[in-house]
């Protein structure tokens, strides 16, 4: 998982997490909402292996708790 700070439009200086070869981006709004974006140009599903799925799940739980 890659982690970086961003102030791009709609990301409000939040931390951006990228998974699955940067095909999935996760960040949170100031309101506490968690956003997940799949960056697959043809709308295909992004396949996650066991480790990536666990990593995504842990990240979502952590971001939700940080609220």
DADAVEN-V994491 format. One record per helix or strand. SS is the DSSP state (alpha for helix, beta for strand). FROM is the first residue (numbers start at 1). LEN is the number of residues. If there is no record, write none. Layout:
SS&FROM&LEN / SS&FROM&LEN
This chain:
beta&2&4 / beta&15&5 / beta&24&5 / beta&34&5 / alpha&50&17
